[in-house]
Amino acid sequence: MNETTALAHTSSLVPEARPSGENDAAFVELWLGTKVSVHARRAYRSEMDRFRQAMDKPLAWVTMADLPAYPEQLG
């Protein structure tokens, strides 16, 4: 693999600079599919909906600095 081929290959693995969040719901559903319990899926889905609403930005933009504020936003 030459340098040009390697660069082209790795650039396809790099996420877009400004994610839109349009795939966040599908991502969450994919993750929820790993949960065996129907009850766990329901609880996690509800919590993820609240989390995404509280963050008010695409999941790819959520940082560790955002996380401490989440419980405070729940009221």
PDB file of N, H, CA, C and O in Angstrom:
ATOM      1  N   MET A   1       0.862  -1.180   0.000  1.00  0.00           N
ATOM      2  CA  MET A   1       0.000   0.000   0.000  1.00  0.00           C
ATOM      3  C   MET A   1       0.901   1.234   0.000  1.00  0.00           C
ATOM      4  O   MET A   1       1.734   1.392   0.892  1.00  0.00           O
ATOM      5  N   ASN A   2       0.738   2.104  -0.990  1.00  0.00           N
ATOM      6  H   ASN A   2       0.061   1.976  -1.715  1.00  0.00           H
ATOM      7  CA  ASN A   2       1.564   3.304  -1.033  1.00  0.00           C
ATOM      8  C   ASN A   2       0.934   4.390  -0.159  1.00  0.00           C
ATOM      9  O   ASN A   2      -0.154   4.207   0.388  1.00  0.00           O
ATOM     10  N   GLU A   3       1.625   5.515  -0.035  1.00  0.00           N
ATOM     11  H   GLU A   3       2.509   5.664  -0.478  1.00  0.00           H
ATOM     12  CA  GLU A   3       1.173   6.599   0.852  1.00  0.00           C
ATOM     13  C   GLU A   3      -0.183   7.158   0.420  1.00  0.00           C
ATOM     14  O   GLU A   3      -1.024   7.441   1.274  1.00  0.00           O
ATOM     15  N   THR A   4      -0.409   7.321  -0.860  1.00  0.00           N
ATOM     16  H   THR A   4       0.275   7.091  -1.553  1.00  0.00           H
ATOM     17  CA  THR A   4      -1.680   7.851  -1.361  1.00  0.00           C
ATOM     18  C   THR A   4      -2.822   6.892  -1.054  1.00  0.00           C
ATOM     19  O   THR A   4      -3.891   7.327  -0.626  1.00  0.00           O
ATOM     20  N   THR A   5      -2.618   5.612  -1.262  1.00  0.00           N
ATOM     21  H   THR A   5      -1.750   5.258  -1.610  1.00  0.00           H
ATOM     22  CA  THR A   5      -3.637   4.610  -0.969  1.00  0.00           C
ATOM     23  C   THR A   5      -3.925   4.552   0.523  1.00  0.00           C
ATOM     24  O   THR A   5      -5.081   4.452   0.935  1.00  0.00           O
ATOM     25  N   ALA A   6      -2.868   4.614   1.332  1.00  0.00           N
ATOM     26  H   ALA A   6      -1.929   4.695   0.997  1.00  0.00           H
ATOM     27  CA  ALA A   6      -3.043   4.587   2.788  1.00  0.00           C
ATOM     28  C   ALA A   6      -3.834   5.798   3.257  1.00  0.00           C
ATOM     29  O   ALA A   6      -4.708   5.669   4.115  1.00  0.00           O
ATOM     30  N   LEU A   7      -3.546   6.953   2.715  1.00  0.00           N
ATOM     31  H   LEU A   7      -2.837   7.057   2.018  1.00  0.00           H
ATOM     32  CA  LEU A   7      -4.257   8.181   3.088  1.00  0.00           C
ATOM     33  C   LEU A   7      -5.725   8.084   2.701  1.00  0.00           C
ATOM     34  O   LEU A   7      -6.599   8.459   3.483  1.00  0.00           O
ATOM     35  N   ALA A   8      -6.000   7.590   1.514  1.00  0.00           N
ATOM     36  H   ALA A   8      -5.291   7.286   0.879  1.00  0.00           H
ATOM     37  CA  ALA A   8      -7.386   7.446   1.063  1.00  0.00           C
ATOM     38  C   ALA A   8      -8.130   6.457   1.951  1.00  0.00           C
ATOM     39  O   ALA A   8      -9.299   6.673   2.271  1.00  0.00           O
ATOM     40  N   HIS A   9      -7.473   5.386   2.349  1.00  0.00           N
ATOM     41  H   HIS A   9      -6.523   5.211   2.089  1.00  0.00           H
ATOM     42  CA  HIS A   9      -8.097   4.374   3.197  1.00  0.00           C
ATOM     43  C   HIS A   9      -8.410   4.931   4.588  1.00  0.00           C
ATOM     44  O   HIS A   9      -9.512   4.724   5.096  1.00  0.00           O
ATOM     45  N   THR A  10      -7.467   5.630   5.206  1.00  0.00           N
ATOM     46  H   THR A  10      -6.572   5.799   4.794  1.00  0.00           H
ATOM     47  CA  THR A  10      -7.685   6.145   6.557  1.00  0.00           C
ATOM     48  C   THR A  10      -8.658   7.307   6.566  1.00  0.00           C
ATOM     49  O   THR A  10      -9.362   7.498   7.558  1.00  0.00           O
ATOM     50  N   SER A  11      -8.724   8.080   5.517  1.00  0.00           N
ATOM     51  H   SER A  11      -8.152   7.925   4.712  1.00  0.00           H
ATOM     52  CA  SER A  11      -9.642   9.223   5.517  1.00  0.00           C
ATOM     53  C   SER A  11     -11.096   8.766   5.521  1.00  0.00           C
ATOM     54  O   SER A  11     -11.971   9.499   5.984  1.00  0.00           O
ATOM     55  N   SER A  12     -11.366   7.570   5.014  1.00  0.00           N
ATOM     56  H   SER A  12     -10.656   6.975   4.638  1.00  0.00           H
ATOM     57  CA  SER A  12     -12.727   7.063   5.047  1.00  0.00           C
ATOM     58  C   SER A  12     -13.119   6.616   6.455  1.00  0.00           C
ATOM     59  O   SER A  12     -14.307   6.461   6.738  1.00  0.00           O
ATOM     60  N   LEU A  13     -12.155   6.408   7.331  1.00  0.00           N
ATOM     61  H   LEU A  13     -11.190   6.533   7.101  1.00  0.00           H
ATOM     62  CA  LEU A  13     -12.417   5.993   8.701  1.00  0.00           C
ATOM     63  C   LEU A  13     -12.599   7.172   9.647  1.00  0.00           C
ATOM     64  O   LEU A  13     -13.087   7.000  10.763  1.00  0.00           O
ATOM     65  N   VAL A  14     -12.216   8.351   9.219  1.00  0.00           N
ATOM     66  H   VAL A  14     -11.819   8.491   8.312  1.00  0.00           H
ATOM     67  CA  VAL A  14     -12.307   9.545  10.048  1.00  0.00           C
ATOM     68  C   VAL A  14     -13.721  10.097   9.958  1.00  0.00           C
ATOM     69  O   VAL A  14     -14.226  10.309   8.855  1.00  0.00           O
ATOM     70  N   PRO A  15     -14.378  10.338  11.106  1.00  0.00           N
ATOM     71  CA  PRO A  15     -15.742  10.863  11.056  1.00  0.00           C
ATOM     72  C   PRO A  15     -15.776  12.272  10.479  1.00  0.00           C
ATOM     73  O   PRO A  15     -14.775  12.989  10.494  1.00  0.00           O
ATOM     74  N   GLU A  16     -16.924  12.651   9.980  1.00  0.00           N
ATOM     75  H   GLU A  16     -17.737  12.069   9.969  1.00  0.00           H
ATOM     76  CA  GLU A  16     -17.069  13.992   9.439  1.00  0.00           C
ATOM     77  C   GLU A  16     -16.790  15.014  10.531  1.00  0.00           C
ATOM     78  O   GLU A  16     -16.999  14.730  11.710  1.00  0.00           O
ATOM     79  N   ALA A  17     -16.325  16.186  10.156  1.00  0.00           N
ATOM     80  H   ALA A  17     -16.156  16.416   9.198  1.00  0.00           H
ATOM     81  CA  ALA A  17     -15.930  17.201  11.117  1.00  0.00           C
ATOM     82  C   ALA A  17     -17.123  17.735  11.903  1.00  0.00           C
ATOM     83  O   ALA A  17     -16.971  18.094  13.071  1.00  0.00           O
ATOM     84  N   ARG A  18     -18.279  17.794  11.305  1.00  0.00           N
ATOM     85  H   ARG A  18     -18.402  17.502  10.356  1.00  0.00           H
ATOM     86  CA  ARG A  18     -19.455  18.338  11.965  1.00  0.00           C
ATOM     87  C   ARG A  18     -20.611  17.357  11.831  1.00  0.00           C
ATOM     88  O   ARG A  18     -21.436  17.496  10.928  1.00  0.00           O
ATOM     89  N   PRO A  19     -20.682  16.370  12.713  1.00  0.00           N
ATOM     90  CA  PRO A  19     -21.756  15.385  12.596  1.00  0.00           C
ATOM     91  C   PRO A  19     -23.126  16.032  12.759  1.00  0.00           C
ATOM     92  O   PRO A  19     -23.308  16.949  13.560  1.00  0.00           O
ATOM     93  N   SER A  20     -24.070  15.541  11.994  1.00  0.00           N
ATOM     94  H   SER A  20     -23.923  14.796  11.343  1.00  0.00           H
ATOM     95  CA  SER A  20     -25.408  16.130  12.007  1.00  0.00           C
ATOM     96  C   SER A  20     -26.298  15.534  13.085  1.00  0.00           C
ATOM     97  O   SER A  20     -27.263  16.169  13.509  1.00  0.00           O
ATOM     98  N   GLY A  21     -25.991  14.332  13.531  1.00  0.00           N
ATOM     99  H   GLY A  21     -25.207  13.816  13.187  1.00  0.00           H
ATOM    100  CA  GLY A  21     -26.831  13.667  14.511  1.00  0.00           C
ATOM    101  C   GLY A  21     -27.989  12.915  13.890  1.00  0.00           C
ATOM    102  O   GLY A  21     -28.797  12.324  14.605  1.00  0.00           O
ATOM    103  N   GLU A  22     -28.083  12.928  12.561  1.00  0.00           N
ATOM    104  H   GLU A  22     -27.426  13.408  11.979  1.00  0.00           H
ATOM    105  CA  GLU A  22     -29.218  12.278  11.896  1.00  0.00           C
ATOM    106  C   GLU A  22     -29.228  10.770  12.100  1.00  0.00           C
ATOM    107  O   GLU A  22     -30.273  10.137  11.949  1.00  0.00           O
ATOM    108  N   ASN A  23     -28.088  10.185  12.439  1.00  0.00           N
ATOM    109  H   ASN A  23     -27.239  10.699  12.561  1.00  0.00           H
ATOM    110  CA  ASN A  23     -28.025   8.740  12.662  1.00  0.00           C
ATOM    111  C   ASN A  23     -28.035   8.367  14.140  1.00  0.00           C
ATOM    112  O   ASN A  23     -27.896   7.191  14.478  1.00  0.00           O
ATOM    113  N   ASP A  24     -28.197   9.344  15.023  1.00  0.00           N
ATOM    114  H   ASP A  24     -28.309  10.299  14.749  1.00  0.00           H
ATOM    115  CA  ASP A  24     -28.151   9.058  16.454  1.00  0.00           C
ATOM    116  C   ASP A  24     -29.223   8.060  16.880  1.00  0.00           C
ATOM    117  O   ASP A  24     -28.935   7.143  17.649  1.00  0.00           O
ATOM    118  N   ALA A  25     -30.437   8.219  16.401  1.00  0.00           N
ATOM    119  H   ALA A  25     -30.671   8.964  15.777  1.00  0.00           H
ATOM    120  CA  ALA A  25     -31.525   7.313  16.785  1.00  0.00           C
ATOM    121  C   ALA A  25     -31.220   5.895  16.323  1.00  0.00           C
ATOM    122  O   ALA A  25     -31.458   4.939  17.061  1.00  0.00           O
ATOM    123  N   ALA A  26     -30.700   5.750  15.119  1.00  0.00           N
ATOM    124  H   ALA A  26     -30.507   6.527  14.520  1.00  0.00           H
ATOM    125  CA  ALA A  26     -30.352   4.422  14.601  1.00  0.00           C
ATOM    126  C   ALA A  26     -29.208   3.816  15.419  1.00  0.00           C
ATOM    127  O   ALA A  26     -29.201   2.615  15.686  1.00  0.00           O
ATOM    128  N   PHE A  27     -28.252   4.641  15.811  1.00  0.00           N
ATOM    129  H   PHE A  27     -28.257   5.617  15.594  1.00  0.00           H
ATOM    130  CA  PHE A  27     -27.142   4.180  16.637  1.00  0.00           C
ATOM    131  C   PHE A  27     -27.651   3.663  17.981  1.00  0.00           C
ATOM    132  O   PHE A  27     -27.241   2.598  18.442  1.00  0.00           O
ATOM    133  N   VAL A  28     -28.545   4.425  18.602  1.00  0.00           N
ATOM    134  H   VAL A  28     -28.878   5.291  18.227  1.00  0.00           H
ATOM    135  CA  VAL A  28     -29.111   4.016  19.883  1.00  0.00           C
ATOM    136  C   VAL A  28     -29.877   2.700  19.729  1.00  0.00           C
ATOM    137  O   VAL A  28     -29.751   1.809  20.569  1.00  0.00           O
ATOM    138  N   GLU A  29     -30.665   2.574  18.669  1.00  0.00           N
ATOM    139  H   GLU A  29     -30.767   3.298  17.986  1.00  0.00           H
ATOM    140  CA  GLU A  29     -31.416   1.336  18.443  1.00  0.00           C
ATOM    141  C   GLU A  29     -30.484   0.151  18.219  1.00  0.00           C
ATOM    142  O   GLU A  29     -30.769  -0.955  18.679  1.00  0.00           O
ATOM    143  N   LEU A  30     -29.392   0.367  17.529  1.00  0.00           N
ATOM    144  H   LEU A  30     -29.161   1.265  17.156  1.00  0.00           H
ATOM    145  CA  LEU A  30     -28.404  -0.698  17.327  1.00  0.00           C
ATOM    146  C   LEU A  30     -27.827  -1.137  18.670  1.00  0.00           C
ATOM    147  O   LEU A  30     -27.705  -2.333  18.937  1.00  0.00           O
ATOM    148  N   TRP A  31     -27.477  -0.181  19.502  1.00  0.00           N
ATOM    149  H   TRP A  31     -27.576   0.790  19.285  1.00  0.00           H
ATOM    150  CA  TRP A  31     -26.953  -0.476  20.837  1.00  0.00           C
ATOM    151  C   TRP A  31     -28.001  -1.197  21.685  1.00  0.00           C
ATOM    152  O   TRP A  31     -27.689  -2.167  22.377  1.00  0.00           O
ATOM    153  N   LEU A  32     -29.232  -0.723  21.628  1.00  0.00           N
ATOM    154  H   LEU A  32     -29.486   0.064  21.066  1.00  0.00           H
ATOM    155  CA  LEU A  32     -30.299  -1.355  22.406  1.00  0.00           C
ATOM    156  C   LEU A  32     -30.523  -2.805  21.975  1.00  0.00           C
ATOM    157  O   LEU A  32     -30.933  -3.641  22.780  1.00  0.00           O
ATOM    158  N   GLY A  33     -30.257  -3.091  20.727  1.00  0.00           N
ATOM    159  H   GLY A  33     -29.924  -2.412  20.073  1.00  0.00           H
ATOM    160  CA  GLY A  33     -30.397  -4.447  20.223  1.00  0.00           C
ATOM    161  C   GLY A  33     -29.464  -5.440  20.882  1.00  0.00           C
ATOM    162  O   GLY A  33     -29.665  -6.649  20.775  1.00  0.00           O
ATOM    163  N   THR A  34     -28.435  -4.938  21.567  1.00  0.00           N
ATOM    164  H   THR A  34     -28.271  -3.955  21.654  1.00  0.00           H
ATOM    165  CA  THR A  34     -27.511  -5.820  22.273  1.00  0.00           C
ATOM    166  C   THR A  34     -28.045  -6.223  23.639  1.00  0.00           C
ATOM    167  O   THR A  34     -27.469  -7.084  24.303  1.00  0.00           O
ATOM    168  N   LYS A  35     -29.137  -5.610  24.059  1.00  0.00           N
ATOM    169  H   LYS A  35     -29.605  -4.911  23.520  1.00  0.00           H
ATOM    170  CA  LYS A  35     -29.731  -5.894  25.368  1.00  0.00           C
ATOM    171  C   LYS A  35     -30.761  -7.004  25.229  1.00  0.00           C
ATOM    172  O   LYS A  35     -31.649  -6.925  24.380  1.00  0.00           O
ATOM    173  N   VAL A  36     -30.650  -8.025  26.045  1.00  0.00           N
ATOM    174  H   VAL A  36     -29.929  -8.089  26.735  1.00  0.00           H
ATOM    175  CA  VAL A  36     -31.535  -9.186  25.951  1.00  0.00           C
ATOM    176  C   VAL A  36     -32.907  -8.870  26.537  1.00  0.00           C
ATOM    177  O   VAL A  36     -33.929  -9.252  25.967  1.00  0.00           O
ATOM    178  N   SER A  37     -32.934  -8.191  27.648  1.00  0.00           N
ATOM    179  H   SER A  37     -32.104  -7.880  28.111  1.00  0.00           H
ATOM    180  CA  SER A  37     -34.182  -7.937  28.357  1.00  0.00           C
ATOM    181  C   SER A  37     -35.003  -6.827  27.701  1.00  0.00           C
ATOM    182  O   SER A  37     -34.494  -5.744  27.412  1.00  0.00           O
ATOM    183  N   VAL A  38     -36.264  -7.118  27.478  1.00  0.00           N
ATOM    184  H   VAL A  38     -36.677  -7.997  27.712  1.00  0.00           H
ATOM    185  CA  VAL A  38     -37.186  -6.109  26.942  1.00  0.00           C
ATOM    186  C   VAL A  38     -37.280  -4.939  27.910  1.00  0.00           C
ATOM    187  O   VAL A  38     -37.356  -3.783  27.492  1.00  0.00           O
ATOM    188  N   HIS A  39     -37.274  -5.237  29.193  1.00  0.00           N
ATOM    189  H   HIS A  39     -37.213  -6.175  29.533  1.00  0.00           H
ATOM    190  CA  HIS A  39     -37.379  -4.193  30.217  1.00  0.00           C
ATOM    191  C   HIS A  39     -36.144  -3.292  30.221  1.00  0.00           C
ATOM    192  O   HIS A  39     -36.252  -2.076  30.377  1.00  0.00           O
ATOM    193  N   ALA A  40     -34.974  -3.901  30.047  1.00  0.00           N
ATOM    194  H   ALA A  40     -34.886  -4.889  29.920  1.00  0.00           H
ATOM    195  CA  ALA A  40     -33.741  -3.112  29.980  1.00  0.00           C
ATOM    196  C   ALA A  40     -33.759  -2.211  28.755  1.00  0.00           C
ATOM    197  O   ALA A  40     -33.397  -1.038  28.841  1.00  0.00           O
ATOM    198  N   ARG A  41     -34.180  -2.752  27.610  1.00  0.00           N
ATOM    199  H   ARG A  41     -34.475  -3.705  27.539  1.00  0.00           H
ATOM    200  CA  ARG A  41     -34.250  -1.932  26.390  1.00  0.00           C
ATOM    201  C   ARG A  41     -35.181  -0.746  26.589  1.00  0.00           C
ATOM    202  O   ARG A  41     -34.857   0.373  26.193  1.00  0.00           O
ATOM    203  N   ARG A  42     -36.331  -0.986  27.200  1.00  0.00           N
ATOM    204  H   ARG A  42     -36.594  -1.895  27.522  1.00  0.00           H
ATOM    205  CA  ARG A  42     -37.298   0.101  27.423  1.00  0.00           C
ATOM    206  C   ARG A  42     -36.697   1.172  28.340  1.00  0.00           C
ATOM    207  O   ARG A  42     -36.814   2.365  28.063  1.00  0.00           O
ATOM    208  N   ALA A  43     -36.062   0.745  29.419  1.00  0.00           N
ATOM    209  H   ALA A  43     -35.968  -0.225  29.644  1.00  0.00           H
ATOM    210  CA  ALA A  43     -35.474   1.693  30.366  1.00  0.00           C
ATOM    211  C   ALA A  43     -34.328   2.473  29.731  1.00  0.00           C
ATOM    212  O   ALA A  43     -34.247   3.692  29.876  1.00  0.00           O
ATOM    213  N   TYR A  44     -33.434   1.765  29.021  1.00  0.00           N
ATOM    214  H   TYR A  44     -33.500   0.774  28.903  1.00  0.00           H
ATOM    215  CA  TYR A  44     -32.313   2.448  28.377  1.00  0.00           C
ATOM    216  C   TYR A  44     -32.799   3.405  27.285  1.00  0.00           C
ATOM    217  O   TYR A  44     -32.260   4.502  27.138  1.00  0.00           O
ATOM    218  N   ARG A  45     -33.809   2.995  26.521  1.00  0.00           N
ATOM    219  H   ARG A  45     -34.247   2.103  26.639  1.00  0.00           H
ATOM    220  CA  ARG A  45     -34.333   3.866  25.464  1.00  0.00           C
ATOM    221  C   ARG A  45     -34.885   5.154  26.071  1.00  0.00           C
ATOM    222  O   ARG A  45     -34.625   6.247  25.568  1.00  0.00           O
ATOM    223  N   SER A  46     -35.638   5.019  27.138  1.00  0.00           N
ATOM    224  H   SER A  46     -35.850   4.131  27.547  1.00  0.00           H
ATOM    225  CA  SER A  46     -36.201   6.189  27.812  1.00  0.00           C
ATOM    226  C   SER A  46     -35.095   7.110  28.324  1.00  0.00           C
ATOM    227  O   SER A  46     -35.160   8.328  28.158  1.00  0.00           O
ATOM    228  N   GLU A  47     -34.091   6.519  28.940  1.00  0.00           N
ATOM    229  H   GLU A  47     -34.038   5.529  29.075  1.00  0.00           H
ATOM    230  CA  GLU A  47     -32.982   7.325  29.466  1.00  0.00           C
ATOM    231  C   GLU A  47     -32.191   7.982  28.339  1.00  0.00           C
ATOM    232  O   GLU A  47     -31.788   9.138  28.461  1.00  0.00           O
ATOM    233  N   MET A  48     -31.966   7.263  27.252  1.00  0.00           N
ATOM    234  H   MET A  48     -32.293   6.323  27.153  1.00  0.00           H
ATOM    235  CA  MET A  48     -31.246   7.860  26.122  1.00  0.00           C
ATOM    236  C   MET A  48     -32.043   8.993  25.498  1.00  0.00           C
ATOM    237  O   MET A  48     -31.463   9.994  25.075  1.00  0.00           O
ATOM    238  N   ASP A  49     -33.354   8.854  25.433  1.00  0.00           N
ATOM    239  H   ASP A  49     -33.825   8.041  25.776  1.00  0.00           H
ATOM    240  CA  ASP A  49     -34.187   9.949  24.919  1.00  0.00           C
ATOM    241  C   ASP A  49     -34.033  11.188  25.793  1.00  0.00           C
ATOM    242  O   ASP A  49     -33.880  12.298  25.283  1.00  0.00           O
ATOM    243  N   ARG A  50     -34.073  10.997  27.111  1.00  0.00           N
ATOM    244  H   ARG A  50     -34.198  10.095  27.525  1.00  0.00           H
ATOM    245  CA  ARG A  50     -33.893  12.142  28.025  1.00  0.00           C
ATOM    246  C   ARG A  50     -32.499  12.729  27.904  1.00  0.00           C
ATOM    247  O   ARG A  50     -32.327  13.948  27.911  1.00  0.00           O
ATOM    248  N   PHE A  51     -31.505  11.859  27.794  1.00  0.00           N
ATOM    249  H   PHE A  51     -31.645  10.869  27.789  1.00  0.00           H
ATOM    250  CA  PHE A  51     -30.125  12.329  27.671  1.00  0.00           C
ATOM    251  C   PHE A  51     -29.930  13.140  26.401  1.00  0.00           C
ATOM    252  O   PHE A  51     -29.357  14.229  26.431  1.00  0.00           O
ATOM    253  N   ARG A  52     -30.412  12.603  25.284  1.00  0.00           N
ATOM    254  H   ARG A  52     -30.878  11.718  25.260  1.00  0.00           H
ATOM    255  CA  ARG A  52     -30.244  13.314  24.011  1.00  0.00           C
ATOM    256  C   ARG A  52     -30.966  14.650  24.027  1.00  0.00           C
ATOM    257  O   ARG A  52     -30.456  15.638  23.498  1.00  0.00           O
ATOM    258  N   GLN A  53     -32.140  14.689  24.627  1.00  0.00           N
ATOM    259  H   GLN A  53     -32.554  13.887  25.057  1.00  0.00           H
ATOM    260  CA  GLN A  53     -32.881  15.945  24.716  1.00  0.00           C
ATOM    261  C   GLN A  53     -32.133  16.951  25.601  1.00  0.00           C
ATOM    262  O   GLN A  53     -32.050  18.131  25.261  1.00  0.00           O
ATOM    263  N   ALA A  54     -31.595  16.494  26.721  1.00  0.00           N
ATOM    264  H   ALA A  54     -31.662  15.536  26.998  1.00  0.00           H
ATOM    265  CA  ALA A  54     -30.862  17.376  27.623  1.00  0.00           C
ATOM    266  C   ALA A  54     -29.582  17.902  26.989  1.00  0.00           C
ATOM    267  O   ALA A  54     -29.222  19.063  27.187  1.00  0.00           O
ATOM    268  N   MET A  55     -28.891  17.051  26.224  1.00  0.00           N
ATOM    269  H   MET A  55     -29.184  16.109  26.063  1.00  0.00           H
ATOM    270  CA  MET A  55     -27.643  17.480  25.594  1.00  0.00           C
ATOM    271  C   MET A  55     -27.903  18.459  24.467  1.00  0.00           C
ATOM    272  O   MET A  55     -27.107  19.372  24.247  1.00  0.00           O
ATOM    273  N   ASP A  56     -28.997  18.287  23.754  1.00  0.00           N
ATOM    274  H   ASP A  56     -29.644  17.545  23.933  1.00  0.00           H
ATOM    275  CA  ASP A  56     -29.393  19.189  22.676  1.00  0.00           C
ATOM    276  C   ASP A  56     -28.302  19.366  21.613  1.00  0.00           C
ATOM    277  O   ASP A  56     -28.090  20.458  21.085  1.00  0.00           O
ATOM    278  N   LYS A  57     -27.616  18.251  21.319  1.00  0.00           N
ATOM    279  H   LYS A  57     -27.788  17.364  21.747  1.00  0.00           H
ATOM    280  CA  LYS A  57     -26.612  18.243  20.256  1.00  0.00           C
ATOM    281  C   LYS A  57     -26.383  16.803  19.849  1.00  0.00           C
ATOM    282  O   LYS A  57     -26.745  15.885  20.585  1.00  0.00           O
ATOM    283  N   PRO A  58     -25.783  16.592  18.680  1.00  0.00           N
ATOM    284  CA  PRO A  58     -25.516  15.217  18.240  1.00  0.00           C
ATOM    285  C   PRO A  58     -24.662  14.461  19.264  1.00  0.00           C
ATOM    286  O   PRO A  58     -23.808  15.046  19.929  1.00  0.00           O
ATOM    287  N   LEU A  59     -24.904  13.172  19.376  1.00  0.00           N
ATOM    288  H   LEU A  59     -25.598  12.697  18.835  1.00  0.00           H
ATOM    289  CA  LEU A  59     -24.132  12.366  20.327  1.00  0.00           C
ATOM    290  C   LEU A  59     -22.626  12.479  20.092  1.00  0.00           C
ATOM    291  O   LEU A  59     -21.850  12.462  21.048  1.00  0.00           O
ATOM    292  N   ALA A  60     -22.213  12.593  18.855  1.00  0.00           N
ATOM    293  H   ALA A  60     -22.844  12.607  18.079  1.00  0.00           H
ATOM    294  CA  ALA A  60     -20.782  12.692  18.547  1.00  0.00           C
ATOM    295  C   ALA A  60     -20.162  13.967  19.116  1.00  0.00           C
ATOM    296  O   ALA A  60     -18.941  14.058  19.242  1.00  0.00           O
ATOM    297  N   TRP A  61     -20.981  14.938  19.454  1.00  0.00           N
ATOM    298  H   TRP A  61     -21.973  14.865  19.351  1.00  0.00           H
ATOM    299  CA  TRP A  61     -20.474  16.187  20.018  1.00  0.00           C
ATOM    300  C   TRP A  61     -20.469  16.178  21.539  1.00  0.00           C
ATOM    301  O   TRP A  61     -19.913  17.089  22.152  1.00  0.00           O
ATOM    302  N   VAL A  62     -21.067  15.185  22.155  1.00  0.00           N
ATOM    303  H   VAL A  62     -21.519  14.445  21.656  1.00  0.00           H
ATOM    304  CA  VAL A  62     -21.091  15.106  23.612  1.00  0.00           C
ATOM    305  C   VAL A  62     -19.690  14.787  24.105  1.00  0.00           C
ATOM    306  O   VAL A  62     -19.029  13.884  23.591  1.00  0.00           O
ATOM    307  N   THR A  63     -19.244  15.533  25.103  1.00  0.00           N
ATOM    308  H   THR A  63     -19.781  16.267  25.521  1.00  0.00           H
ATOM    309  CA  THR A  63     -17.903  15.336  25.661  1.00  0.00           C
ATOM    310  C   THR A  63     -18.006  14.924  27.124  1.00  0.00           C
ATOM    311  O   THR A  63     -19.075  14.999  27.729  1.00  0.00           O
ATOM    312  N   MET A  64     -16.912  14.499  27.670  1.00  0.00           N
ATOM    313  H   MET A  64     -16.043  14.438  27.178  1.00  0.00           H
ATOM    314  CA  MET A  64     -16.867  14.158  29.090  1.00  0.00           C
ATOM    315  C   MET A  64     -17.245  15.364  29.946  1.00  0.00           C
ATOM    316  O   MET A  64     -17.830  15.199  31.017  1.00  0.00           O
ATOM    317  N   ALA A  65     -16.927  16.550  29.498  1.00  0.00           N
ATOM    318  H   ALA A  65     -16.452  16.684  28.628  1.00  0.00           H
ATOM    319  CA  ALA A  65     -17.265  17.769  30.247  1.00  0.00           C
ATOM    320  C   ALA A  65     -18.778  17.983  30.307  1.00  0.00           C
ATOM    321  O   ALA A  65     -19.263  18.641  31.226  1.00  0.00           O
ATOM    322  N   ASP A  66     -19.529  17.443  29.351  1.00  0.00           N
ATOM    323  H   ASP A  66     -19.135  16.908  28.604  1.00  0.00           H
ATOM    324  CA  ASP A  66     -20.988  17.589  29.342  1.00  0.00           C
ATOM    325  C   ASP A  66     -21.670  16.702  30.383  1.00  0.00           C
ATOM    326  O   ASP A  66     -22.750  17.035  30.872  1.00  0.00           O
ATOM    327  N   LEU A  67     -21.053  15.597  30.717  1.00  0.00           N
ATOM    328  H   LEU A  67     -20.176  15.326  30.320  1.00  0.00           H
ATOM    329  CA  LEU A  67     -21.713  14.578  31.527  1.00  0.00           C
ATOM    330  C   LEU A  67     -22.076  15.018  32.952  1.00  0.00           C
ATOM    331  O   LEU A  67     -23.167  14.676  33.407  1.00  0.00           O
ATOM    332  N   PRO A  68     -21.236  15.749  33.675  1.00  0.00           N
ATOM    333  CA  PRO A  68     -21.632  16.140  35.028  1.00  0.00           C
ATOM    334  C   PRO A  68     -22.878  17.033  35.083  1.00  0.00           C
ATOM    335  O   PRO A  68     -23.583  17.047  36.092  1.00  0.00           O
ATOM    336  N   ALA A  69     -23.145  17.760  34.028  1.00  0.00           N
ATOM    337  H   ALA A  69     -22.572  17.749  33.209  1.00  0.00           H
ATOM    338  CA  ALA A  69     -24.293  18.660  34.000  1.00  0.00           C
ATOM    339  C   ALA A  69     -25.601  17.911  33.759  1.00  0.00           C
ATOM    340  O   ALA A  69     -26.675  18.443  34.041  1.00  0.00           O
ATOM    341  N   TYR A  70     -25.528  16.694  33.247  1.00  0.00           N
ATOM    342  H   TYR A  70     -24.656  16.261  33.018  1.00  0.00           H
ATOM    343  CA  TYR A  70     -26.744  15.956  32.896  1.00  0.00           C
ATOM    344  C   TYR A  70     -27.677  15.724  34.090  1.00  0.00           C
ATOM    345  O   TYR A  70     -28.863  16.037  33.983  1.00  0.00           O
ATOM    346  N   PRO A  71     -27.201  15.195  35.215  1.00  0.00           N
ATOM    347  CA  PRO A  71     -28.126  14.996  36.339  1.00  0.00           C
ATOM    348  C   PRO A  71     -28.773  16.285  36.828  1.00  0.00           C
ATOM    349  O   PRO A  71     -29.920  16.284  37.274  1.00  0.00           O
ATOM    350  N   GLU A  72     -28.031  17.380  36.741  1.00  0.00           N
ATOM    351  H   GLU A  72     -27.099  17.381  36.378  1.00  0.00           H
ATOM    352  CA  GLU A  72     -28.571  18.682  37.154  1.00  0.00           C
ATOM    353  C   GLU A  72     -29.706  19.121  36.227  1.00  0.00           C
ATOM    354  O   GLU A  72     -30.644  19.783  36.671  1.00  0.00           O
ATOM    355  N   GLN A  73     -29.629  18.763  34.961  1.00  0.00           N
ATOM    356  H   GLN A  73     -28.867  18.226  34.600  1.00  0.00           H
ATOM    357  CA  GLN A  73     -30.656  19.147  33.996  1.00  0.00           C
ATOM    358  C   GLN A  73     -31.940  18.333  34.164  1.00  0.00           C
ATOM    359  O   GLN A  73     -32.993  18.730  33.665  1.00  0.00           O
ATOM    360  N   LEU A  74     -31.862  17.211  34.855  1.00  0.00           N
ATOM    361  H   LEU A  74     -31.007  16.888  35.260  1.00  0.00           H
ATOM    362  CA  LEU A  74     -33.035  16.388  35.061  1.00  0.00           C
ATOM    363  C   LEU A  74     -34.009  17.005  36.076  1.00  0.00           C
ATOM    364  O   LEU A  74     -35.191  16.664  36.120  1.00  0.00           O
ATOM    365  N   GLY A  75     -33.475  17.913  36.878  1.00  0.00           N
ATOM    366  H   GLY A  75     -32.515  18.189  36.842  1.00  0.00           H
ATOM    367  CA  GLY A  75     -34.343  18.616  37.824  1.00  0.00           C
ATOM    368  C   GLY A  75     -34.535  17.891  39.043  1.00  0.00           C
ATOM    369  O   GLY A  75     -35.243  18.360  39.935  1.00  0.00           O
TER     370      GLY A  75
END
